[in-house]
């Protein structure tokens, strides 16, 4: 049996760890700065101090409640924006070593931006000065919630954001504590001596390389389904399970459940029970099993919201789950669950939208 909490709140999408991907920028973002922000969106606040000098970024992360404690554990991360590589280690105790990785797309830039706020129109409700920055105060509402944000008029930096729901007192979920546009010292971006071996090692596969290894086709034809934002367009989702490499359909031997009501549930907790015979039961939130709707290995889902939960169970082979962000590349858009080994799901599996190519055609 397994339990999992689905961290969802569609109207807050875009408020990432850096706490700033809220509104379109009004000017080019700076490439040299130091910004300290506290993100309390998911309960316990996290303080992140981001320093950037061109293509080099250093991030110091610590629990906000322990930021003043000199012995508190921190996570340090270096990003190389040109090579798309990152390296992390614990501080001050770095005995666990360093982790080496790659990234693509958003890395948490506090000056990043998106074109809208969770698909909701924003309105300006005032102006204020925050930390010496001239800010416009904007609001966006949807799904029973309202977000108010203080946005620097020159750079688009979200200096503060509050979330209110119902008659509750507004909660500050993003707050910049300090911001400087002065270049940080170059010495901050040096790889520590105990990370030298990891820095010299070949990087792990990129997102595109991972995708290409599973379907064995052009990675440009696919996009990972767990990355948002979700589309507000209308389309039928055509879900199929296929074998990695050969892309042969897997038409049976699994169960599927979906929760289409995440926007109104907050954070539902799901439980998947498994009988001795390998039959799964799905409970929690608005989760409902839809296995009976599968025809010849194809599940068609209509009226799909911009994000939803999808659970799969392969008996003794294991189970897979994901928060899926809907994408509509055609009136009928194919969502694949590419499985390396259905008898052992832990060998690897990915939820992929098909953008183009031969797998984009919905089976009849």
C-alpha positions in Angstrom: 0.0 0.0 0.0 1.2 3.5 -0.8 0.0 7.0 0.1 0.9 10.1 -1.7 0.0 13.8 -1.3 -0.7 15.6 -4.6 0.7 19.1 -4.3 -1.6 21.1 -6.5 -3.0 24.5 -6.7 -3.5 25.7 -10.2 -3.9 29.4 -9.5 -0.5 29.5 -7.9 1.3 27.9 -10.8 4.4 29.9 -11.8 5.4 30.9 -8.3 8.5 28.8 -8.3 11.3 28.4 -5.7 12.7 31.7 -6.8 9.4 33.2 -6.0 9.1 35.4 -9.0 7.6 33.7 -12.1 4.3 35.6 -11.8 3.9 38.3 -14.5 5.3 39.3 -17.8 8.3 41.5 -17.4 8.3 45.1 -18.4 12.1 45.2 -19.1 15.0 42.9 -19.8 15.9 41.0 -16.7 19.4 41.7 -15.1 22.1 39.1 -15.4 24.1 40.3 -12.4 22.4 40.4 -9.0 21.9 38.9 -5.5 18.3 38.3 -4.4 17.2 36.7 -1.1 13.6 35.5 -1.0 11.5 33.5 1.4 9.0 31.1 -0.2 6.3 29.9 2.2 3.9 28.6 -0.5 4.0 25.0 0.8 4.0 25.5 4.5 7.5 25.7 6.1 9.3 28.7 4.6 12.5 28.2 2.6 15.0 31.0 2.2 16.9 31.1 -1.1 19.7 33.5 -1.8 20.4 33.6 -5.5 23.6 35.2 -6.9 24.1 35.5 -10.6 27.1 36.8 -12.6 26.4 36.3 -16.3 26.0 32.5 -17.0 27.1 31.5 -13.5 24.6 31.1 -10.6 25.1 30.3 -7.0 22.1 29.4 -4.8 22.1 29.1 -1.0 19.0 27.4 0.4 18.1 27.1 4.1 15.0 26.7 6.2 13.7 30.3 6.8 13.3 29.6 10.5 16.9 28.6 10.9 18.5 31.2 8.6 20.2 33.0 11.5 21.5 29.8 13.0 25.2 29.4 12.0 25.0 25.6 12.4 21.9 25.2 10.3 22.2 22.9 7.3 22.2 24.6 3.9 22.0 23.3 0.4 24.4 25.0 -2.1 23.9 24.7 -5.8 26.0 26.0 -8.7 24.4 26.4 -12.2 26.2 26.8 -15.5 23.6 28.4 -17.7 25.7 27.9 -20.9 26.4 24.2 -20.3 23.1 23.5 -18.6 24.8 21.7 -15.8 24.3 22.0 -12.0 26.0 20.7 -8.9 24.8 20.6 -5.3 26.2 19.8 -1.9 25.4 20.2 1.7 27.0 22.9 3.9 28.6 23.2 6.4 28.7 19.4 6.5 29.7 18.3 3.0 30.8 14.8 3.9 27.9 13.3 1.8 29.7 14.5 -1.4 28.3 16.4 -4.3 25.6 15.6 -6.9 26.1 16.3 -10.6 23.1 17.0 -12.9 21.7 18.7 -16.0 18.7 21.0 -16.4 16.7 22.6 -19.1 14.2 25.4 -19.1 13.4 27.3 -15.9 16.1 27.0 -13.2 14.4 29.3 -10.7 15.6 32.7 -11.9 14.0 35.3 -9.5 13.6 37.6 -12.5 11.9 35.0 -14.6 8.4 35.6 -15.9 5.4 34.0 -17.5 2.7 35.7 -19.7 -0.1 35.3 -17.3 -1.0 34.3 -13.8 -2.6 30.8 -13.9 -4.7 31.8 -16.9 -6.4 34.6 -15.0 -6.4 38.3 -16.0 -4.5 40.5 -13.7 -5.6 44.0 -12.6 -3.5 46.8 -11.0 -4.9 47.9 -7.7 -2.2 50.3 -6.5 1.5 51.3 -6.3 3.9 51.0 -3.4 7.7 51.2 -2.6 9.1 47.9 -1.4 12.8 47.7 -0.4 13.5 50.9 -2.3 11.9 49.5 -5.5 8.9 51.2 -7.1 6.3 48.5 -7.4 2.9 48.1 -8.9 0.4 46.1 -6.9 -1.6 43.6 -9.0 -4.3 41.0 -8.3 -5.5 37.9 -10.0 -8.4 35.7 -8.9 -9.6 32.2 -9.8 -10.8 28.9 -8.4 -11.9 30.7 -5.1 -8.5 32.2 -4.5 -6.9 35.6 -5.0 -3.2 36.4 -5.4 -2.0 39.9 -4.7 1.6 40.7 -5.9 4.0 43.6 -5.5 6.0 43.7 -8.8 9.0 45.9 -9.5 8.1 48.1 -12.4 11.6 48.0 -14.0 12.6 44.4 -13.8 9.4 42.4 -13.2 10.8 41.0 -9.9 7.9 39.9 -7.6 8.9 41.5 -4.3 6.0 40.0 -2.4 2.9 37.9 -3.0 0.0 37.1 -0.8 -2.7 34.4 -1.2 -6.2 34.7 0.2 -8.9 32.1 0.1 -12.4 32.5 1.3 -12.5 34.8 4.3 -9.1 33.7 5.6 -6.4 36.2 6.5 -4.1 36.6 3.5 -1.0 34.5 3.7 2.4 35.8 2.5 3.8 33.1 0.3 6.6 35.0 -1.4 8.7 37.8 0.2 12.0 39.2 -1.0 14.1 40.1 2.0 17.0 41.7 0.1 17.9 42.5 -3.5 20.9 44.1 -5.1 21.8 44.6 -8.7 25.5 44.9 -8.0 27.7 42.1 -9.5 28.5 39.4 -6.9 32.2 38.4 -6.5 33.5 35.9 -9.0 35.0 33.8 -6.2 31.5 32.8 -5.2 31.1 30.6 -8.3 34.1 28.3 -7.9 33.6 24.6 -7.6 34.6 23.5 -4.1 37.6 21.1 -3.9 35.6 18.2 -2.7 33.4 18.5 -5.8 36.2 18.5 -8.4 35.8 14.8 -9.3 32.0 15.2 -9.9 32.6 18.4 -11.9 35.0 16.6 -14.2 32.7 13.5 -14.7 30.4 13.3 -17.7 27.0 14.9 -16.9 24.0 12.6 -16.6 21.6 12.5 -19.6 19.7 15.6 -20.4 15.9 15.7 -20.6 16.0 15.3 -24.3 18.4 12.4 -24.1 16.2 10.6 -21.5 13.1 11.1 -23.8 15.0 9.9 -26.9 16.2 6.7 -25.0 12.6 5.7 -24.1 10.6 6.0 -27.4 13.7 5.6 -29.6 12.5 8.4 -31.9 13.0 12.1 -32.4 12.9 13.8 -29.0 11.4 16.9 -30.6 8.2 14.8 -31.1 7.6 14.5 -27.4 7.3 16.6 -24.3 7.3 15.5 -20.6 3.8 15.6 -19.3 4.7 16.5 -15.7 5.8 20.0 -16.6 3.4 22.9 -16.6 1.7 25.2 -17.3 -1.3 23.2 -18.5 -3.2 24.3 -21.6 -6.6 26.1 -21.2 -7.5 24.8 -24.7 -10.1 22.0 -25.2 -9.0 18.6 -26.6 -9.6 15.0 -26.1 -6.8 13.2 -24.3 -6.0 9.8 -25.8 -4.0 7.8 -23.3 -2.0 4.7 -24.2 0.7 2.5 -22.5 3.6 1.4 -24.8 6.8 -0.5 -24.4 10.0 1.6 -24.4 12.1 1.2 -27.5 9.8 -0.8 -29.7 6.8 1.4 -28.8 4.6 -1.6 -29.1 1.2 -1.1 -27.4 0.6 -2.6 -23.9 -3.2 -3.2 -24.1 -3.8 -5.0 -20.8 -2.4 -6.0 -17.4 -2.8 -2.5 -15.8 -5.4 -0.3 -14.2 -5.9 3.4 -14.5 -7.5 6.0 -12.2 -7.8 9.8 -12.6 -8.7 12.8 -10.5 -10.1 15.6 -12.6 -11.1 17.8 -9.6 -7.7 19.0 -8.3 -8.6 22.6 -8.7 -11.2 22.3 -5.9 -9.5 19.8 -3.6 -6.4 21.6 -2.3 -4.0 18.7 -1.6 -5.8 15.4 -1.7 -4.1 12.3 -0.2 -4.4 9.1 -2.2 -4.1 5.5 -1.2 -3.6 2.6 -3.5 -4.4 -0.8 -2.0 -3.3 -4.0 -3.6 -5.0 -7.4 -3.1 -3.2 -10.7 -3.1 -4.4 -11.3 -6.6 -2.7 -8.0 -7.7 -5.9 -6.0 -8.1 -5.6 -2.3 -7.1 -8.1 -0.1 -5.4 -7.9 3.7 -5.6 -9.2 6.0 -2.9 -8.8 9.6 -1.8 -9.8 13.0 -3.2 -11.8 12.8 -6.5 -9.8 9.8 -7.7 -11.9 7.3 -9.7 -10.9 4.2 -11.6 -11.5 4.4 -15.4 -10.0 1.0 -16.4 -13.4 -0.1 -17.7 -13.4 2.7 -20.3 -10.2 1.4 -22.0 -10.9 0.0 -25.5 -8.1 -2.0 -27.2 -5.5 -0.4 -25.0 -6.8 3.2 -25.6 -8.4 5.4 -23.0 -10.2 8.6 -24.2 -10.7 11.4 -21.7 -13.0 14.3 -22.5 -13.4 17.5 -20.5 -9.9 17.3 -19.1 -8.8 20.3 -17.0 -5.5 22.0 -17.4 -4.0 19.7 -14.7 -5.1 16.3 -13.3 -3.8 13.3 -11.4 -3.2 10.1 -13.2 -2.5 6.8 -11.4 -1.5 3.5 -12.9 -1.2 0.0 -11.3 0.6 -3.0 -12.9 -0.2 -5.5 -10.2 3.0 -6.9 -8.7 5.0 -4.9 -11.3 4.4 -1.7 -9.3 2.4 1.5 -9.8 3.1 4.9 -11.3 1.5 8.3 -10.7 2.0 11.8 -11.8 0.4 15.3 -11.8 -0.2 15.8 -15.5 -0.4 19.2 -17.1 -2.6 19.0 -20.2 -1.3 20.0 -23.6 -3.4 20.2 -26.7 -1.4 19.7 -29.9 -4.5 18.5 -31.8 -8.2 18.0 -31.2 -7.2 14.5 -30.1 -3.8 14.7 -28.4 -2.0 11.5 -27.4 -0.5 11.0 -24.0 1.9 8.0 -23.7 3.0 6.1 -20.7 6.3 4.7 -22.0 7.3 1.7 -19.8 10.6 0.0 -19.9 9.4 -3.2 -18.1 5.7 -3.6 -17.2 6.7 -6.4 -14.8 9.0 -4.0 -12.9 7.9 -0.4 -13.3 11.0 0.8 -11.3 13.1 0.0 -14.3 11.9 3.3 -15.9 8.7 4.9 -17.1 7.7 8.4 -18.4 4.5 10.2 -19.2 5.0 11.9 -22.5 2.8 14.1 -24.7 3.2 13.5 -28.4 3.6 16.8 -30.3 4.2 15.4 -33.8 5.4 12.4 -35.7 3.9 9.0 -36.3 2.8 8.4 -32.8 0.7 11.6 -32.7 -2.2 10.1 -34.6 -4.9 8.9 -32.3 -5.8 5.2 -32.8 -9.3 4.6 -34.2 
